[in-house]
Amino acid sequence: MSNELIFHHYATSPFSEKIRLILGFKGVTWHSVMVPPIMPKPDVIALTGGYRKTPLLQIGADIYCDTALIARVIDERHPESPLYPAGIAGTAQMLAQWADSTLFWTVIPYTTQPAGAAVLFAHTGPEARMAFAADRAPFTANMVRQTPVDATAALYTYLRWLETHLADGQDFLMSSQASIADFSIAQCLWYVHRAPELAKILDGYPKLSAWFKRVRAFGHGESTPMTSTESIEIAAKANEYAPTEVQPELGFAAGDAITVMPTDHGRDPVSGTLVGLTQFEVVIERHDERAGTLHVHFPRLGFQIKQQEPAE
């Protein structure tokens, strides 16, 4: 059990859909832990130490944050049908990063205008909607959000780009095989697709629509439900971790007391002891009363590392 994939997510999370589709593409069997979409998230915090974004991947007592890292871990464990094919890996990752940032933050204001919000939050009451808005407000407090009008104009432009990119008839964005770029872009269109009235914007792009159907056809793989309590028990009983190293000349040393924090939004710092640092990943060790000693992994790109300030 300690080596199996435990995926912490919720049904309507776009970034969770990205990883669910990757799991389907890989044909992976996994355990599904449903987490709350808003705070409080006591079981999530027990595993991460403060990082609250969704989703998370757990393998025993190793906790992986951010889908850029989660996707790479899944690909390393299941290398068949690679997400980063030789020859196109660099371009695929650049396109994926554009989708995870620029395209994503265009889709969000586009879909949350009244015609979309009425569908996306159709099964929640006014209090739940207000709670969701209040929960997300700190995420974007320092961002200049696009208006729905601006987001609509931008989305039309991006959809034209993608339609043109598929004009040569290939099945997927980079080649005849899917790559990380396909899943990052698909999660954004999936979120638009959930609001039928707004999803009509996709109708004028037949090649893109056909591509989207191909990606969705991968499904989500085979999952079995697991409670968050069970996942915490698995972490507490684990007695080994993924290999790590602290490479020299990267600004920190093994054993440093540090904090790790996203640089885009959801800037909740996580404190711990540095046990892994490369150009691609930072890993801290921390202890939780329920979950035991954990290694929490973050991508190096998009995260800030600081020495912990001494306690007064």
C-alpha positions as a Markdown table, in Angstrom:
| # | Residue | x | y | z |
|---|---|---|---|---|
| 1 | Met | 0.0 | 0.0 | 0.0 |
| 2 | Ser | 2.8 | 2.5 | 0.8 |
| 3 | Asn | 4.0 | 2.5 | -2.8 |
| 4 | Glu | 0.6 | 3.0 | -4.3 |
| 5 | Leu | -0.7 | 6.3 | -5.7 |
| 6 | Ile | -3.1 | 8.2 | -3.4 |
| 7 | Phe | -4.6 | 11.2 | -5.2 |
| 8 | His | -6.2 | 14.0 | -3.1 |
| 9 | His | -8.7 | 16.0 | -5.2 |
| 10 | Tyr | -12.2 | 17.2 | -5.6 |
| 11 | Ala | -14.6 | 16.7 | -8.5 |
| 12 | Thr | -14.8 | 20.2 | -9.9 |
| 13 | Ser | -11.1 | 21.1 | -9.6 |
| 14 | Pro | -9.6 | 21.9 | -13.0 |
| 15 | Phe | -6.1 | 21.0 | -12.0 |
| 16 | Ser | -7.4 | 17.7 | -10.5 |
| 17 | Glu | -9.0 | 16.9 | -13.9 |
| 18 | Lys | -5.6 | 17.4 | -15.5 |
| 19 | Ile | -4.1 | 14.7 | -13.3 |
| 20 | Arg | -7.1 | 12.4 | -13.6 |
| 21 | Leu | -6.8 | 12.5 | -17.4 |
| 22 | Ile | -3.1 | 11.7 | -17.1 |
| 23 | Leu | -3.9 | 8.7 | -14.8 |
| 24 | Gly | -6.4 | 7.6 | -17.5 |
| 25 | Phe | -3.8 | 8.1 | -20.2 |
| 26 | Lys | -1.3 | 6.0 | -18.3 |
| 27 | Gly | -3.9 | 3.3 | -17.4 |
| 28 | Val | -3.0 | 3.7 | -13.7 |
| 29 | Thr | -4.8 | 2.2 | -10.8 |
| 30 | Trp | -5.0 | 4.7 | -7.9 |
| 31 | His | -6.7 | 5.6 | -4.6 |
| 32 | Ser | -9.1 | 8.5 | -4.6 |
| 33 | Val | -9.3 | 10.8 | -1.5 |
| 34 | Met | -11.9 | 13.6 | -1.8 |
| 35 | Val | -10.9 | 16.8 | -0.1 |
| 36 | Pro | -13.0 | 19.9 | 0.7 |
| 37 | Pro | -12.8 | 22.6 | -2.0 |
| 38 | Ile | -12.5 | 25.4 | 0.6 |
| 39 | Met | -10.9 | 25.7 | 4.1 |
| 40 | Pro | -10.8 | 24.3 | 6.7 |
| 41 | Lys | -8.9 | 21.3 | 5.4 |
| 42 | Pro | -7.4 | 19.8 | 8.5 |
| 43 | Asp | -6.4 | 16.5 | 6.9 |
| 44 | Val | -4.7 | 18.2 | 3.9 |
| 45 | Ile | -2.8 | 20.5 | 6.3 |
| 46 | Ala | -1.7 | 17.5 | 8.3 |
| 47 | Leu | 0.0 | 16.1 | 5.2 |
| 48 | Thr | 1.4 | 19.4 | 3.7 |
| 49 | Gly | 2.0 | 21.6 | 6.7 |
| 50 | Gly | 0.1 | 24.5 | 5.3 |
| 51 | Tyr | 0.0 | 24.2 | 1.5 |
| 52 | Arg | -3.7 | 24.1 | 0.7 |
| 53 | Lys | -3.9 | 24.0 | -3.1 |
| 54 | Thr | -5.6 | 21.0 | -4.8 |
| 55 | Pro | -4.6 | 18.4 | -5.9 |
| 56 | Leu | -1.9 | 16.5 | -4.0 |
| 57 | Leu | -0.3 | 13.1 | -4.7 |
| 58 | Gln | 0.7 | 10.9 | -1.8 |
| 59 | Ile | 3.0 | 7.9 | -2.0 |
| 60 | Gly | 3.4 | 6.6 | 1.5 |
| 61 | Ala | 4.9 | 9.5 | 3.5 |
| 62 | Asp | 6.0 | 11.4 | 0.4 |
| 63 | Ile | 3.6 | 14.3 | -0.5 |
| 64 | Tyr | 3.8 | 15.9 | -3.9 |
| 65 | Cys | 2.4 | 19.4 | -4.5 |
| 66 | Asp | 1.6 | 21.2 | -7.8 |
| 67 | Thr | 0.6 | 19.4 | -10.9 |
| 68 | Ala | 3.8 | 20.2 | -12.7 |
| 69 | Leu | 5.6 | 17.9 | -10.2 |
| 70 | Ile | 2.8 | 15.4 | -9.8 |
| 71 | Ala | 2.7 | 14.8 | -13.5 |
| 72 | Arg | 6.4 | 14.2 | -13.6 |
| 73 | Val | 6.3 | 11.7 | -10.7 |
| 74 | Ile | 3.5 | 9.8 | -12.4 |
| 75 | Asp | 5.5 | 9.7 | -15.6 |
| 76 | Glu | 8.7 | 8.5 | -13.9 |
| 77 | Arg | 6.8 | 5.7 | -12.2 |
| 78 | His | 4.8 | 4.7 | -15.3 |
| 79 | Pro | 7.1 | 5.6 | -18.3 |
| 80 | Glu | 5.0 | 3.9 | -20.9 |
| 81 | Ser | 3.5 | 6.5 | -23.3 |
| 82 | Pro | 5.7 | 9.3 | -22.0 |
| 83 | Leu | 4.3 | 12.7 | -21.1 |
| 84 | Tyr | 7.6 | 14.3 | -22.2 |
| 85 | Pro | 8.6 | 12.6 | -25.5 |
| 86 | Ala | 12.1 | 13.0 | -26.7 |
| 87 | Gly | 12.5 | 15.8 | -29.2 |
| 88 | Ile | 9.4 | 17.7 | -28.2 |
| 89 | Ala | 9.7 | 17.7 | -24.4 |
| 90 | Gly | 10.9 | 21.3 | -24.1 |
| 91 | Thr | 8.2 | 22.8 | -26.3 |
| 92 | Ala | 5.5 | 20.6 | -24.7 |
| 93 | Gln | 6.5 | 21.9 | -21.2 |
| 94 | Met | 6.5 | 25.5 | -22.3 |
| 95 | Leu | 3.0 | 25.1 | -23.8 |
| 96 | Ala | 1.9 | 23.4 | -20.6 |
| 97 | Gln | 3.1 | 26.2 | -18.5 |
| 98 | Trp | 1.3 | 28.7 | -20.7 |
| 99 | Ala | -1.9 | 26.7 | -20.3 |
| 100 | Asp | -1.5 | 26.4 | -16.5 |
| 101 | Ser | -1.0 | 30.1 | -16.1 |
| 102 | Thr | -2.2 | 32.4 | -18.9 |
| 103 | Leu | -4.9 | 30.2 | -20.4 |
| 104 | Phe | -6.1 | 29.1 | -16.9 |
| 105 | Trp | -6.4 | 32.7 | -15.6 |
| 106 | Thr | -8.4 | 33.5 | -18.8 |
| 107 | Val | -10.8 | 30.6 | -18.4 |
| 108 | Ile | -11.6 | 31.4 | -14.8 |
| 109 | Pro | -13.1 | 34.9 | -15.2 |
| 110 | Tyr | -14.7 | 33.8 | -18.5 |
| 111 | Thr | -16.5 | 30.8 | -16.8 |
| 112 | Thr | -17.4 | 32.6 | -13.6 |
| 113 | Gln | -19.5 | 35.3 | -15.2 |
| 114 | Pro | -23.2 | 35.0 | -14.4 |
| 115 | Ala | -24.1 | 32.6 | -17.2 |
| 116 | Gly | -21.4 | 30.2 | -16.1 |
| 117 | Ala | -21.5 | 30.6 | -12.4 |
| 118 | Ala | -25.2 | 29.8 | -12.4 |
| 119 | Val | -24.3 | 26.3 | -13.7 |
| 120 | Leu | -21.0 | 25.8 | -11.9 |
| 121 | Phe | -22.6 | 26.5 | -8.6 |
| 122 | Ala | -26.1 | 25.2 | -9.4 |
| 123 | His | -26.0 | 22.7 | -6.5 |
| 124 | Thr | -24.9 | 25.0 | -3.9 |
| 125 | Gly | -26.8 | 27.6 | -1.9 |
| 126 | Pro | -26.0 | 31.4 | -1.6 |
| 127 | Glu | -24.1 | 30.8 | 1.6 |
| 128 | Ala | -21.8 | 28.2 | 0.0 |
| 129 | Arg | -21.2 | 30.5 | -2.9 |
| 130 | Met | -20.2 | 33.3 | -0.6 |
| 131 | Ala | -17.9 | 31.0 | 1.3 |
| 132 | Phe | -16.2 | 29.8 | -1.9 |
| 133 | Ala | -15.7 | 33.4 | -3.0 |
| 134 | Ala | -14.3 | 34.4 | 0.4 |
| 135 | Asp | -12.0 | 31.4 | 0.4 |
| 136 | Arg | -10.5 | 32.2 | -3.0 |
| 137 | Ala | -10.2 | 36.0 | -2.4 |
| 138 | Pro | -6.7 | 35.8 | -0.8 |
| 139 | Phe | -5.5 | 33.7 | -3.8 |
| 140 | Thr | -5.9 | 36.6 | -6.2 |
| 141 | Ala | -5.6 | 39.5 | -3.8 |
| 142 | Asn | -2.5 | 40.9 | -5.6 |
| 143 | Met | -3.5 | 39.9 | -9.2 |
| 144 | Val | -5.0 | 42.1 | -11.8 |
| 145 | Arg | -7.9 | 39.9 | -12.8 |
| 146 | Gln | -9.3 | 40.1 | -16.3 |
| 147 | Thr | -12.9 | 41.3 | -16.7 |
| 148 | Pro | -15.3 | 38.8 | -18.3 |
| 149 | Val | -15.2 | 41.0 | -21.5 |
| 150 | Asp | -11.4 | 41.0 | -21.6 |
| 151 | Ala | -11.3 | 37.3 | -20.8 |
| 152 | Thr | -13.8 | 36.5 | -23.6 |
| 153 | Ala | -11.7 | 38.4 | -26.2 |
| 154 | Ala | -8.5 | 36.7 | -25.0 |
| 155 | Leu | -10.1 | 33.2 | -25.1 |
| 156 | Tyr | -11.3 | 33.7 | -28.7 |
| 157 | Thr | -7.7 | 34.6 | -29.6 |
| 158 | Tyr | -6.2 | 31.5 | -27.8 |
| 159 | Leu | -8.8 | 29.2 | -29.3 |
| 160 | Arg | -7.9 | 30.4 | -32.8 |
| 161 | Trp | -4.2 | 29.8 | -32.0 |
| 162 | Leu | -4.9 | 26.2 | -30.9 |
| 163 | Glu | -7.2 | 25.5 | -33.9 |
| 164 | Thr | -4.4 | 26.8 | -36.2 |
| 165 | His | -1.9 | 24.6 | -34.4 |
| 166 | Leu | -4.0 | 21.5 | -35.1 |
| 167 | Ala | -4.4 | 22.4 | -38.8 |
| 168 | Asp | -1.9 | 19.8 | -40.0 |
| 169 | Gly | -4.2 | 17.0 | -38.9 |
| 170 | Gln | -2.2 | 15.5 | -36.1 |
| 171 | Asp | -4.2 | 13.9 | -33.4 |
| 172 | Phe | -2.6 | 15.8 | -30.5 |
| 173 | Leu | -1.0 | 19.1 | -30.0 |
| 174 | Met | 2.7 | 18.1 | -30.4 |
| 175 | Ser | 2.6 | 14.9 | -32.4 |
| 176 | Ser | 0.5 | 11.8 | -33.0 |
| 177 | Gln | 0.9 | 11.0 | -29.3 |
| 178 | Ala | -0.4 | 13.0 | -26.3 |
| 179 | Ser | 2.0 | 14.9 | -24.1 |
| 180 | Ile | 1.9 | 17.1 | -21.0 |
| 181 | Ala | 0.7 | 20.0 | -23.2 |
| 182 | Asp | -2.5 | 18.2 | -24.1 |
| 183 | Phe | -3.5 | 17.6 | -20.5 |
| 184 | Ser | -2.7 | 21.1 | -19.3 |
| 185 | Ile | -4.8 | 22.7 | -22.1 |
| 186 | Ala | -7.6 | 20.1 | -21.8 |
| 187 | Gln | -8.2 | 20.9 | -18.1 |
| 188 | Cys | -8.9 | 24.5 | -19.1 |
| 189 | Leu | -11.4 | 23.6 | -21.9 |
| 190 | Trp | -13.0 | 21.0 | -19.5 |
| 191 | Tyr | -13.8 | 23.8 | -17.1 |
| 192 | Val | -15.4 | 25.9 | -19.9 |
| 193 | His | -17.2 | 22.8 | -21.1 |
| 194 | Arg | -18.9 | 22.4 | -17.7 |
| 195 | Ala | -21.0 | 25.5 | -18.4 |
| 196 | Pro | -23.1 | 24.7 | -21.6 |
| 197 | Glu | -24.1 | 28.2 | -22.4 |
| 198 | Leu | -20.5 | 29.5 | -22.3 |
| 199 | Ala | -19.1 | 26.3 | -23.9 |
| 200 | Lys | -20.7 | 27.4 | -27.2 |
| 201 | Ile | -17.5 | 29.4 | -27.6 |
| 202 | Leu | -15.9 | 26.1 | -28.6 |
| 203 | Asp | -18.3 | 25.4 | -31.4 |
| 204 | Gly | -16.4 | 27.3 | -34.1 |
| 205 | Tyr | -13.3 | 25.3 | -33.7 |
| 206 | Pro | -13.9 | 21.8 | -35.1 |
| 207 | Lys | -10.3 | 20.5 | -35.0 |
| 208 | Leu | -9.9 | 21.7 | -31.4 |
| 209 | Ser | -13.3 | 20.1 | -30.5 |
| 210 | Ala | -12.2 | 16.8 | -32.0 |
| 211 | Trp | -8.9 | 17.0 | -30.2 |
| 212 | Phe | -10.7 | 17.6 | -26.9 |
| 213 | Lys | -12.9 | 14.5 | -27.4 |
| 214 | Arg | -9.8 | 12.4 | -28.0 |
| 215 | Val | -8.1 | 13.6 | -24.8 |
| 216 | Arg | -11.3 | 13.1 | -22.7 |
| 217 | Ala | -11.6 | 9.6 | -24.1 |
| 218 | Phe | -8.5 | 8.6 | -22.0 |
| 219 | Gly | -10.8 | 8.7 | -19.0 |
| 220 | His | -9.5 | 8.6 | -15.4 |
| 221 | Gly | -8.1 | 5.1 | -15.0 |
| 222 | Glu | -9.3 | 2.8 | -12.3 |
| 223 | Ser | -9.7 | 4.3 | -8.8 |
| 224 | Thr | -10.9 | 3.0 | -5.5 |
| 225 | Pro | -12.1 | 5.4 | -2.8 |
| 226 | Met | -10.1 | 6.1 | 0.4 |
| 227 | Thr | -10.8 | 8.3 | 3.3 |
| 228 | Ser | -8.4 | 11.1 | 4.3 |
| 229 | Thr | -8.1 | 9.4 | 7.7 |
| 230 | Glu | -6.9 | 6.2 | 6.0 |
| 231 | Ser | -4.4 | 8.2 | 3.9 |
| 232 | Ile | -3.0 | 9.8 | 7.1 |
| 233 | Glu | -2.6 | 6.4 | 8.7 |
| 234 | Ile | -0.7 | 5.2 | 5.7 |
| 235 | Ala | 1.7 | 8.1 | 6.0 |
| 236 | Ala | 2.2 | 7.6 | 9.7 |
| 237 | Lys | 3.1 | 3.9 | 9.2 |
| 238 | Ala | 5.5 | 4.5 | 6.2 |
| 239 | Asn | 9.1 | 4.0 | 7.1 |
| 240 | Glu | 10.9 | 5.0 | 3.9 |
| 241 | Tyr | 11.0 | 7.9 | 1.5 |
| 242 | Ala | 11.8 | 8.6 | -2.1 |
| 243 | Pro | 15.6 | 9.2 | -2.5 |
| 244 | Thr | 16.6 | 12.8 | -2.2 |
| 245 | Glu | 19.8 | 14.9 | -2.4 |
| 246 | Val | 20.8 | 18.5 | -1.8 |
| 247 | Gln | 22.9 | 19.5 | -4.7 |
| 248 | Pro | 25.7 | 22.0 | -4.0 |
| 249 | Glu | 25.8 | 25.7 | -5.1 |
| 250 | Leu | 22.0 | 26.1 | -5.1 |
| 251 | Gly | 22.0 | 28.5 | -2.2 |
| 252 | Phe | 21.0 | 26.1 | 0.7 |
| 253 | Ala | 22.5 | 23.2 | 2.6 |
| 254 | Ala | 21.0 | 20.0 | 3.9 |
| 255 | Gly | 19.4 | 20.5 | 7.3 |
| 256 | Asp | 18.6 | 24.1 | 6.8 |
| 257 | Ala | 15.4 | 25.3 | 8.4 |
| 258 | Ile | 13.5 | 26.8 | 5.5 |
| 259 | Thr | 10.1 | 27.8 | 4.2 |
| 260 | Val | 8.7 | 27.0 | 0.8 |
| 261 | Met | 5.9 | 29.2 | -0.8 |
| 262 | Pro | 4.3 | 29.5 | -4.2 |
| 263 | Thr | 5.1 | 32.7 | -6.0 |
| 264 | Asp | 1.9 | 33.0 | -8.0 |
| 265 | His | -1.1 | 32.7 | -5.7 |
| 266 | Gly | -2.1 | 30.8 | -2.6 |
| 267 | Arg | 1.1 | 32.0 | -0.9 |
| 268 | Asp | 0.9 | 29.9 | 2.2 |
| 269 | Pro | 4.5 | 29.1 | 3.4 |
| 270 | Val | 5.3 | 25.6 | 4.6 |
| 271 | Ser | 8.1 | 25.2 | 7.1 |
| 272 | Gly | 10.5 | 22.3 | 7.5 |
| 273 | Thr | 14.0 | 20.9 | 7.3 |
| 274 | Leu | 15.7 | 20.8 | 3.8 |
| 275 | Val | 16.3 | 17.2 | 2.7 |
| 276 | Gly | 16.2 | 17.6 | -1.1 |
| 277 | Leu | 17.1 | 20.4 | -3.5 |
| 278 | Thr | 17.9 | 20.2 | -7.2 |
| 279 | Gln | 17.2 | 22.6 | -10.1 |
| 280 | Phe | 13.8 | 20.9 | -10.5 |
| 281 | Glu | 12.6 | 20.0 | -6.9 |
| 282 | Val | 12.7 | 21.1 | -3.3 |
| 283 | Val | 11.9 | 18.7 | -0.5 |
| 284 | Ile | 11.3 | 19.4 | 3.2 |
| 285 | Glu | 10.9 | 17.1 | 6.1 |
| 286 | Arg | 8.3 | 17.9 | 8.7 |
| 287 | His | 6.5 | 16.2 | 11.5 |
| 288 | Asp | 2.8 | 16.0 | 12.2 |
| 289 | Glu | 1.2 | 14.5 | 15.3 |
| 290 | Arg | -1.2 | 12.4 | 13.2 |
| 291 | Ala | 0.7 | 11.8 | 10.0 |
| 292 | Gly | 4.1 | 11.3 | 11.4 |
| 293 | Thr | 7.3 | 12.4 | 9.7 |
| 294 | Leu | 6.7 | 13.4 | 6.1 |
| 295 | His | 8.7 | 14.5 | 3.0 |
| 296 | Val | 6.8 | 17.3 | 1.2 |
| 297 | His | 7.9 | 17.8 | -2.4 |
| 298 | Phe | 7.5 | 21.0 | -4.4 |
| 299 | Pro | 8.7 | 22.0 | -7.9 |
| 300 | Arg | 11.6 | 24.4 | -7.8 |
| 301 | Leu | 10.1 | 26.5 | -10.6 |
| 302 | Gly | 7.3 | 28.8 | -9.3 |
| 303 | Phe | 8.3 | 28.4 | -5.6 |
| 304 | Gln | 10.3 | 30.6 | -3.3 |
| 305 | Ile | 12.7 | 29.2 | -0.7 |
| 306 | Lys | 13.7 | 31.2 | 2.3 |
| 307 | Gln | 15.7 | 30.5 | 5.5 |
| 308 | Gln | 13.3 | 30.4 | 8.4 |
| 309 | Glu | 13.4 | 33.5 | 10.5 |
| 310 | Pro | 14.6 | 32.8 | 14.1 |
| 311 | Ala | 11.8 | 32.7 | 16.7 |
| 312 | Glu | 11.7 | 35.8 | 18.9 |
